[in-house]
Amino acid sequence: MANKILIVDDAAFMRMMIKDILSKNGYEVVGEAPDGAVAVEKYKELKPDLVTMDITMPEMDGIAALKEIKKFDAGAKVIMCSAMGQQAMVIDAIQAGAKDFIVKPFQADRVIEAIKKTLG
């Protein structure tokens, strides 16, 4: 069975890029969310195997959403997505329980490597 992944990014274009990379590599994208608040709801509803989470979003940022998801499911596997120059936020995210991070613009091999490593 394909691993189920939830994609969270406020930019539809970025969600589409990740979805394309994942689909081509045999992963099942079970949902998408434009912000952290929606991400938390979708996580509870869909129970994905992994989440790709943008750090900077309106409503609720990725780190706040990560903390909420971790409260709901301590074993949640979340990979953060950040733009260059967000090192401090990436450190916060790792401390909050993120398993890995990928940097925009996405490189397909790096995305897949992070996902394979996180899913074990």
DSSP file (Angstrom, degrees, kcal/mol; ACC not computed):
  #  RESIDUE AA STRUCTURE BP1 BP2  ACC     N-H-->O    O-->H-N    N-H-->O    O-->H-N    TCO  KAPPA ALPHA  PHI   PSI    X-CA   Y-CA   Z-CA
    1    1 A M              0   0    0      0, 0.0     3,-0.1     0, 0.0     2,-0.0   0.000 360.0 360.0 360.0 136.5    0.0    0.0    0.0
    2    2 A A        -     0   0    0      1,-0.1     2,-0.2    25,-0.1    25,-0.1  -0.353 360.0-104.2 -67.5 145.5    1.3    3.5   -0.9
    3    3 A N        -     0   0    0     23,-0.2    25,-2.4     1,-0.1     2,-0.5  -0.521  35.0-127.5 -70.3 137.0    2.3    5.8    1.9
    4    4 A K  E     -a   28   0A   0     -2,-0.2    45,-2.0    23,-0.2    46,-1.5  -0.745  28.7-170.5 -92.2 129.4   -0.3    8.5    2.5
    5    5 A I  E     -ab  29  50A   0     23,-2.9    25,-1.9    -2,-0.5    26,-1.1  -0.958  16.6-153.2-127.3 138.5    0.9   12.0    2.5
    6    6 A L  E     -ab  31  51A   0     44,-2.3    46,-2.5    -2,-0.4     2,-0.5  -0.930  15.5-151.9-106.1 128.8   -0.6   15.4    3.5
    7    7 A I  E     -ab  32  52A   0     24,-2.4    26,-2.2    -2,-0.5     2,-0.5  -0.891  11.4-172.3-106.0 126.6    0.8   18.4    1.7
    8    8 A V  E     +ab  33  53A   0     44,-2.8    46,-2.0    -2,-0.5     2,-0.3  -0.963  25.6 128.0-123.6 117.1    0.6   21.8    3.5
    9    9 A D        -     0   0    0     24,-2.2     6,-0.1    -2,-0.5    26,-0.1  -0.926  52.5-136.7-162.5 139.9    1.6   25.0    1.8
   10   10 A D  S    S+     0   0    0     46,-0.3     2,-0.7    -2,-0.3     3,-0.1   0.698  90.6  78.4 -74.2 -16.2   -0.1   28.4    1.4
   11   11 A A     >  -     0   0    0      1,-0.2     4,-2.1    -3,-0.0     3,-0.4  -0.838  67.8-157.4 -96.9 116.6    1.0   28.5   -2.3
   12   12 A A  H  > S+     0   0    0     -2,-0.7     4,-2.4     1,-0.2    -1,-0.2   0.857  94.7  58.4 -57.2 -36.3   -1.1   26.2   -4.5
   13   13 A F  H  > S+     0   0    0      1,-0.2     4,-2.2     2,-0.2    -1,-0.2   0.903 105.9  47.7 -61.8 -42.4    1.8   26.1   -7.0
   14   14 A M  H  > S+     0   0    0     -3,-0.4     4,-2.4     2,-0.2     5,-0.2   0.899 110.5  51.6 -67.0 -40.5    4.2   24.6   -4.3
   15   15 A R  H  X S+     0   0    0     -4,-2.1     4,-2.7     1,-0.2    -2,-0.2   0.920 110.3  50.2 -60.3 -41.8    1.5   22.1   -3.3
   16   16 A M  H  X S+     0   0    0     -4,-2.4     4,-2.3     2,-0.2    -2,-0.2   0.905 109.1  51.1 -63.7 -41.7    1.2   21.1   -7.0
   17   17 A M  H  X S+     0   0    0     -4,-2.2     4,-2.1     2,-0.2    -2,-0.2   0.934 113.8  43.2 -61.8 -46.9    5.0   20.7   -7.3
   18   18 A I  H  X S+     0   0    0     -4,-2.4     4,-2.9     1,-0.2     5,-0.2   0.923 112.6  53.2 -65.3 -43.1    5.3   18.5   -4.3
   19   19 A K  H  X S+     0   0    0     -4,-2.7     4,-2.9    -5,-0.2     5,-0.2   0.904 108.9  50.3 -57.6 -42.5    2.2   16.5   -5.3
   20   20 A D  H  X S+     0   0    0     -4,-2.3     4,-2.1     2,-0.2    -1,-0.2   0.927 111.6  47.1 -62.3 -47.1    3.8   15.9   -8.8
   21   21 A I  H  X S+     0   0    0     -4,-2.1     4,-0.8     1,-0.2    -2,-0.2   0.930 116.0  45.3 -60.6 -46.6    7.1   14.7   -7.3
   22   22 A L  H ><>S+     0   0    0     -4,-2.9     5,-2.5     1,-0.2     3,-0.8   0.922 111.5  50.6 -66.0 -45.7    5.3   12.4   -4.8
   23   23 A S  H ><5S+     0   0    0     -4,-2.9     3,-1.5     1,-0.3    -1,-0.2   0.900 107.8  53.4 -60.2 -42.0    2.8   10.9   -7.3
   24   24 A K  H 3<5S+     0   0    0     -4,-2.1    -1,-0.3     1,-0.3    -2,-0.2   0.720 109.2  51.0 -66.0 -19.8    5.6   10.1   -9.8
   25   25 A N  T <<5S-     0   0    0     -3,-0.8    -1,-0.3    -4,-0.8    -2,-0.2   0.179 123.9 -98.2-106.5  16.8    7.4    8.2   -7.0
   26   26 A G  T < 5S+     0   0    0     -3,-1.5     2,-0.3     1,-0.3   -23,-0.2   0.615  77.3 134.6  85.0  12.8    4.5    6.0   -6.0
   27   27 A Y      < -     0   0    0     -5,-2.5     2,-0.6   -25,-0.1    -1,-0.3  -0.691  51.3-129.8 -94.6 151.5    3.2    8.0   -3.0
   28   28 A E  E     -a    4   0A   0    -25,-2.4   -23,-2.9    -2,-0.3     2,-0.8  -0.883  10.0-150.0-103.2 118.4   -0.4    8.7   -2.4
   29   29 A V  E     +a    5   0A   0     -2,-0.6   -23,-0.2   -25,-0.2     3,-0.1  -0.780  18.4 177.8 -86.6 111.3   -1.3   12.4   -1.7
   30   30 A V  E     -     0   0A   0    -25,-1.9     2,-0.3    -2,-0.8   -24,-0.2   0.626  59.1  -7.5 -92.1 -14.5   -4.4   12.1    0.5
   31   31 A G  E     -a    6   0A   0    -26,-1.1   -24,-2.4     2,-0.0     2,-0.3  -0.988  51.4-144.2-172.0 164.4   -5.0   15.7    1.2
   32   32 A E  E     -a    7   0A   0     -2,-0.3   -24,-0.2   -26,-0.2   -26,-0.0  -0.973  12.0-167.1-136.1 150.6   -3.7   19.3    0.9
   33   33 A A  E     -a    8   0A   0    -26,-2.2   -24,-2.2    -2,-0.3     3,-0.1  -1.000  17.9-152.9-140.7 140.4   -4.0   22.3    3.2
   34   34 A P  S    S+     0   0    0      0, 0.0     2,-0.3     0, 0.0   -26,-0.1   0.559  81.0  12.7 -88.4  -9.0   -3.4   26.0    2.6
   35   35 A D  S  > S-     0   0    0     22,-0.1     4,-2.1   -26,-0.1    26,-0.1  -0.970  83.1 -95.8-158.2 171.4   -2.5   26.8    6.2
   36   36 A G  H  > S+     0   0    0     24,-1.9     4,-2.3    22,-0.6     5,-0.2   0.846 116.2  56.1 -62.7 -38.1   -1.7   25.3    9.6
   37   37 A A  H  > S+     0   0    0      1,-0.2     4,-1.6     2,-0.2    -1,-0.2   0.927 111.9  43.0 -62.8 -44.8   -5.2   25.4   11.0
   38   38 A V  H  > S+     0   0    0      1,-0.2     4,-2.9     2,-0.2     5,-0.2   0.878 110.7  58.4 -66.0 -37.6   -6.6   23.4    8.1
   39   39 A A  H  X S+     0   0    0     -4,-2.1     4,-2.6     1,-0.2    -2,-0.2   0.907 104.1  49.9 -58.9 -43.9   -3.6   21.1    8.3
   40   40 A V  H  X S+     0   0    0     -4,-2.3     4,-2.0     2,-0.2    -1,-0.2   0.925 113.0  46.6 -62.8 -44.8   -4.3   20.1   11.9
   41   41 A E  H  X S+     0   0    0     -4,-1.6     4,-2.0     1,-0.2    -2,-0.2   0.929 114.1  47.4 -61.2 -46.4   -8.0   19.3   11.0
   42   42 A K  H  X S+     0   0    0     -4,-2.9     4,-3.4     1,-0.2     5,-0.4   0.868 108.4  55.5 -65.9 -35.9   -7.0   17.3    7.9
   43   43 A Y  H  X S+     0   0    0     -4,-2.6     4,-2.4    -5,-0.2    -1,-0.2   0.943 109.9  45.7 -60.7 -46.2   -4.3   15.4    9.9
   44   44 A K  H  < S+     0   0    0     -4,-2.0    -1,-0.2     1,-0.2    -2,-0.2   0.877 119.3  42.1 -63.4 -37.9   -7.0   14.3   12.4
   45   45 A E  H  < S+     0   0    0     -4,-2.0    -2,-0.2    -5,-0.2    -1,-0.2   0.913 126.2  29.1 -76.2 -44.7   -9.4   13.4    9.7
   46   46 A L  H  < S-     0   0    0     -4,-3.4    -3,-0.2    -5,-0.2    -2,-0.2   0.702  81.9-151.9 -94.7 -22.2   -7.0   11.6    7.2
   47   47 A K     <  -     0   0    0     -4,-2.4   -43,-0.1    -5,-0.4    -4,-0.1   0.943  24.8-164.1  45.7  60.9   -4.3   10.2    9.6
   48   48 A P        -     0   0    0      0, 0.0    29,-0.2     0, 0.0   -43,-0.2  -0.246  27.3-126.6 -70.8 162.5   -1.6   10.4    6.9
   49   49 A D  S    S+     0   0    0    -45,-2.0     2,-0.3     1,-0.2    28,-0.2   0.745  91.8   8.6 -76.8 -24.6    1.7    8.5    7.3
   50   50 A L  E     -b    5   0A   0    -46,-1.5   -44,-2.3    26,-0.1     2,-0.4  -0.994  63.1-150.3-156.8 151.1    3.7   11.8    6.7
   51   51 A V  E     -bc   6  78A   0     26,-2.0    28,-3.3    -2,-0.3     2,-0.6  -0.990   6.5-153.5-125.8 133.5    3.1   15.5    6.3
   52   52 A T  E     -bc   7  79A   0    -46,-2.5   -44,-2.8    -2,-0.4     2,-0.5  -0.951  27.3-167.9-100.7 124.4    5.1   18.0    4.3
   53   53 A M  E     -bc   8  80A   0     26,-3.0    28,-3.2    -2,-0.6   -44,-0.2  -0.948  18.6-141.0-125.6 119.1    4.6   21.3    6.1
   54   54 A D  E     - c   0  81A   0    -46,-2.0    28,-0.2    -2,-0.5     3,-0.1  -0.468  13.2-146.6 -68.4 146.4    5.5   24.8    4.9
   55   55 A I  S    S+     0   0    0     26,-1.8     7,-2.6     1,-0.2     2,-0.8   0.932  81.4  54.6 -81.9 -47.5    6.9   27.0    7.8
   56   56 A T  S    S+     0   0    0     25,-0.3   -46,-0.3     5,-0.2    -1,-0.2  -0.783  71.0 135.7 -98.0 109.9    5.6   30.4    6.8
   57   57 A M        -     0   0    0     -2,-0.8   -22,-0.1    -3,-0.1     2,-0.0  -0.977  51.2-105.2-146.2 156.2    1.8   30.5    6.3
   58   58 A P  S    S+     0   0    0      0, 0.0     2,-2.3     0, 0.0   -22,-0.6  -0.209  96.8  20.3 -72.4 174.7   -1.1   32.8    7.2
   59   59 A E  S    S+     0   0    0    -24,-0.1     2,-0.4   -23,-0.1   -24,-0.1  -0.415 137.7   7.7  66.8 -76.7   -3.6   31.9   10.0
   60   60 A M  S    S-     0   0    0     -2,-2.3   -24,-1.9     4,-0.0   -23,-0.2  -0.986  81.9-133.4-137.3 124.0   -1.3   29.3   11.7
   61   61 A D     >  -     0   0    0     -2,-0.4     4,-2.3   -26,-0.1    -5,-0.2  -0.186  30.0-100.7 -75.1 172.2    2.3   28.8   10.8
   62   62 A G  H  > S+     0   0    0     -7,-2.6     4,-2.5     1,-0.2    -7,-0.2   0.824 119.1  52.8 -62.8 -35.1    3.9   25.5   10.2
   63   63 A I  H  > S+     0   0    0     -8,-0.5     4,-2.2     2,-0.2    -1,-0.2   0.916 110.7  46.7 -70.4 -41.8    5.6   25.3   13.6
   64   64 A A  H  > S+     0   0    0      2,-0.2     4,-2.0     1,-0.2    -2,-0.2   0.911 114.4  48.3 -63.0 -41.9    2.4   26.0   15.5
   65   65 A A  H  X S+     0   0    0     -4,-2.3     4,-2.7     2,-0.2    -2,-0.2   0.903 108.8  53.8 -65.3 -40.9    0.6   23.4   13.3
   66   66 A L  H  X S+     0   0    0     -4,-2.5     4,-2.5     1,-0.2    -1,-0.2   0.919 108.7  49.3 -57.9 -45.2    3.4   20.9   14.0
   67   67 A K  H  X S+     0   0    0     -4,-2.2     4,-1.8     2,-0.2    -1,-0.2   0.896 111.7  48.7 -63.1 -40.6    3.0   21.4   17.7
   68   68 A E  H  X S+     0   0    0     -4,-2.0     4,-1.8     2,-0.2    -2,-0.2   0.922 112.1  48.3 -64.7 -44.1   -0.7   20.8   17.5
   69   69 A I  H  X S+     0   0    0     -4,-2.7     4,-3.0     1,-0.2    -2,-0.2   0.903 110.1  52.3 -63.3 -41.1   -0.3   17.7   15.4
   70   70 A K  H  < S+     0   0    0     -4,-2.5    -1,-0.2     1,-0.2    -2,-0.2   0.843 106.5  53.8 -64.6 -33.8    2.3   16.4   17.8
   71   71 A K  H  < S+     0   0    0     -4,-1.8     3,-0.3     1,-0.2    -1,-0.2   0.905 114.8  41.1 -64.1 -40.2   -0.2   16.9   20.7
   72   72 A F  H  < S+     0   0    0     -4,-1.8     2,-0.3     1,-0.3    -2,-0.2   0.882 135.8  14.2 -73.7 -40.6   -2.8   14.9   18.8
   73   73 A D    ><  -     0   0    0     -4,-3.0     3,-2.1    -5,-0.2    -1,-0.3  -0.857  61.1-167.6-143.4 100.0   -0.3   12.2   17.6
   74   74 A A  T 3  S+     0   0    0     -2,-0.3    -1,-0.1     1,-0.3    -4,-0.1   0.758  91.0  55.9 -61.2 -24.3    3.1   12.1   19.3
   75   75 A G  T 3  S+     0   0    0      2,-0.1    -1,-0.3    -5,-0.0    -5,-0.1   0.333  77.1 137.8 -90.9   8.0    4.4    9.7   16.6
   76   76 A A    <   -     0   0    0     -3,-2.1     2,-0.6    -7,-0.2   -26,-0.1  -0.229  47.8-141.3 -57.7 140.1    3.5   12.1   13.7
   77   77 A K        +     0   0    0    -28,-0.2   -26,-2.0   -29,-0.2     2,-0.4  -0.920  28.0 172.9-107.0 113.5    6.1   12.3   10.9
   78   78 A V  E     -c   51   0A   0     -2,-0.6    21,-3.0    19,-0.4    22,-0.8  -0.978  19.1-163.6-126.9 130.5    6.4   15.8    9.6
   79   79 A I  E     -cd  52 100A   0    -28,-3.3   -26,-3.0    -2,-0.4    22,-0.2  -0.961  21.1-138.9-110.1 125.1    8.9   17.2    7.2
   80   80 A M  E     -cd  53 101A   0     20,-2.4    22,-2.9    -2,-0.5     2,-0.5  -0.562   7.5-151.6 -84.6 146.6    9.2   21.0    7.2
   81   81 A C  E     +cd  54 102A   0    -28,-3.2   -26,-1.8    20,-0.2     2,-0.3  -0.975  23.8 169.9-116.6 128.3    9.6   23.0    4.0
   82   82 A S  E     - d   0 103A   0     20,-2.3    22,-2.9    -2,-0.5     2,-0.2  -0.958  31.8-121.6-138.5 156.9   11.4   26.3    4.1
   83   83 A A    >   -     0   0    0     -2,-0.3     3,-1.0    20,-0.2    19,-0.0  -0.476  54.1 -77.5 -83.8 165.2   12.8   29.0    1.9
   84   84 A M  T 3  S+     0   0    0     20,-0.4    -1,-0.2     1,-0.2    19,-0.0  -0.296 116.9  36.4 -58.8 148.3   16.5   29.8    2.1
   85   85 A G  T 3  S+     0   0    0     -3,-0.1    -1,-0.2     1,-0.1     3,-0.2   0.599  83.1 105.4  85.7  10.5   17.4   32.0    5.1
   86   86 A Q    <>  +     0   0    0     -3,-1.0     4,-2.2     1,-0.2     3,-0.3  -0.061  33.2 130.2-110.4  32.8   14.9   30.4    7.5
   87   87 A Q  H  > S+     0   0    0      1,-0.2     4,-2.4     2,-0.2     5,-0.2   0.874  70.2  53.4 -56.1 -42.2   17.6   28.5    9.5
   88   88 A A  H  > S+     0   0    0      1,-0.2     4,-2.1    -3,-0.2    -1,-0.2   0.907 110.7  47.2 -61.2 -41.0   16.3   29.7   12.9
   89   89 A M  H  > S+     0   0    0     -3,-0.3     4,-2.6     2,-0.2    -1,-0.2   0.877 108.9  54.6 -67.7 -36.8   12.8   28.6   12.1
   90   90 A V  H  X S+     0   0    0     -4,-2.2     4,-2.5     2,-0.2    -2,-0.2   0.914 107.7  49.9 -62.6 -42.0   14.1   25.2   10.9
   91   91 A I  H  X S+     0   0    0     -4,-2.4     4,-2.5     2,-0.2    -2,-0.2   0.927 110.6  49.9 -61.7 -44.9   15.9   24.7   14.2
   92   92 A D  H  X S+     0   0    0     -4,-2.1     4,-1.8     1,-0.2    -2,-0.2   0.915 110.8  50.6 -57.0 -43.4   12.6   25.6   16.1
   93   93 A A  H  <>S+     0   0    0     -4,-2.6     5,-2.6     2,-0.2     4,-0.5   0.906 109.6  48.6 -64.4 -43.0   10.8   23.1   13.9
   94   94 A I  H ><5S+     0   0    0     -4,-2.5     3,-1.1     1,-0.2    -1,-0.2   0.914 111.8  50.1 -63.8 -42.2   13.3   20.3   14.6
   95   95 A Q  H 3<5S+     0   0    0     -4,-2.5    -1,-0.2     1,-0.3    -2,-0.2   0.829 107.1  55.4 -64.5 -30.4   13.0   21.0   18.3
   96   96 A A  T 3<5S-     0   0    0     -4,-1.8    -1,-0.3    -5,-0.2    -2,-0.2   0.547 134.2 -86.7 -80.8  -6.8    9.2   20.9   18.0
   97   97 A G  T < 5S+     0   0    0     -3,-1.1   -19,-0.4    -4,-0.5    -3,-0.2   0.515  72.0 152.4 119.2   5.6    9.5   17.4   16.6
   98   98 A A      < -     0   0    0     -5,-2.6    -1,-0.3     1,-0.1   -19,-0.2  -0.413  35.7-148.5 -65.3 145.3    9.9   17.8   12.8
   99   99 A K        -     0   0    0    -21,-3.0     2,-0.3     1,-0.2   -20,-0.2   0.765  68.0 -24.4 -86.8 -27.6   11.8   14.8   11.4
  100  100 A D  E     -d   79   0A   0    -22,-0.8   -20,-2.4    -7,-0.0     2,-0.3  -0.940  59.6-130.1-167.4 177.1   13.6   16.6    8.5
  101  101 A F  E     -d   80   0A   0     -2,-0.3     2,-0.4   -22,-0.2   -20,-0.2  -0.997   6.3-156.6-146.6 151.2   13.3   19.6    6.3
  102  102 A I  E     -d   81   0A   0    -22,-2.9   -20,-2.3    -2,-0.3     2,-0.4  -0.948  19.0-131.8-124.9 148.1   13.5   20.4    2.6
  103  103 A V  E     -d   82   0A   0     -2,-0.4     4,-0.2   -22,-0.2   -20,-0.2  -0.809  32.3 -89.8-106.1 138.3   14.4   23.7    1.1
  104  104 A K  S    S+     0   0    0    -22,-2.9   -20,-0.4    -2,-0.4     2,-0.1  -0.607 105.6  56.2 -80.6 147.5   12.5   25.5   -1.7
  105  105 A P  S    S-     0   0    0      0, 0.0    -2,-0.1     0, 0.0     2,-0.1   0.548  99.0-129.3 -69.0 143.8   12.9   25.4   -4.6
  106  106 A F        -     0   0    0     -2,-0.1     2,-0.5    -4,-0.1    -2,-0.1  -0.357  15.2-154.5 -70.6 138.7   12.3   21.7   -4.3
  107  107 A Q    >>  -     0   0    0     -4,-0.2     4,-2.3     1,-0.1     3,-0.7  -0.971  16.9-138.1-109.6 123.9   14.6   19.2   -5.8
  108  108 A A  H 3> S+     0   0    0     -2,-0.5     4,-2.5     1,-0.3     5,-0.2   0.855 100.4  50.7 -50.7 -45.6   12.8   15.9   -6.5
  109  109 A D  H 3> S+     0   0    0      1,-0.2     4,-2.2     2,-0.2    -1,-0.3   0.876 111.3  48.5 -65.4 -35.5   15.7   13.7   -5.3
  110  110 A R  H <> S+     0   0    0     -3,-0.7     4,-2.4     2,-0.2    -1,-0.2   0.893 111.0  50.9 -69.6 -39.4   16.0   15.6   -2.0
  111  111 A V  H  X S+     0   0    0     -4,-2.3     4,-2.1     2,-0.2    -2,-0.2   0.949 113.9  43.9 -60.9 -49.4   12.3   15.4   -1.4
  112  112 A I  H  X S+     0   0    0     -4,-2.5     4,-2.9     1,-0.2     5,-0.2   0.884 112.0  53.3 -65.6 -39.8   12.2   11.7   -2.0
  113  113 A E  H  X S+     0   0    0     -4,-2.2     4,-2.4    -5,-0.2    -1,-0.2   0.932 110.2  47.5 -60.1 -46.6   15.3   11.1    0.1
  114  114 A A  H  X S+     0   0    0     -4,-2.4     4,-2.2     1,-0.2    -2,-0.2   0.898 114.1  47.5 -62.1 -41.0   13.8   13.0    3.1
  115  115 A I  H  X S+     0   0    0     -4,-2.1     4,-2.7     2,-0.2     5,-0.2   0.927 112.3  47.8 -68.3 -45.4   10.5   11.1    2.8
  116  116 A K  H  X S+     0   0    0     -4,-2.9     4,-1.3     1,-0.2    -2,-0.2   0.920 113.8  48.4 -61.3 -43.2   12.2    7.7    2.5
  117  117 A K  H  < S+     0   0    0     -4,-2.4    -1,-0.2    -5,-0.2    -2,-0.2   0.907 114.3  46.0 -63.0 -43.0   14.5    8.5    5.5
  118  118 A T  H  < S+     0   0    0     -4,-2.2    -2,-0.2     1,-0.2    -1,-0.2   0.887 113.5  46.9 -70.2 -40.1   11.5    9.7    7.6
  119  119 A L  H  <        0   0    0     -4,-2.7    -1,-0.2    -5,-0.2    -2,-0.2   0.686 360.0 360.0 -77.1 -16.9    9.2    6.8    6.8
  120  120 A G     <        0   0    0     -4,-1.3    -3,-0.2    -5,-0.2    -4,-0.1   0.475 360.0 360.0  78.4 360.0   12.0    4.3    7.5
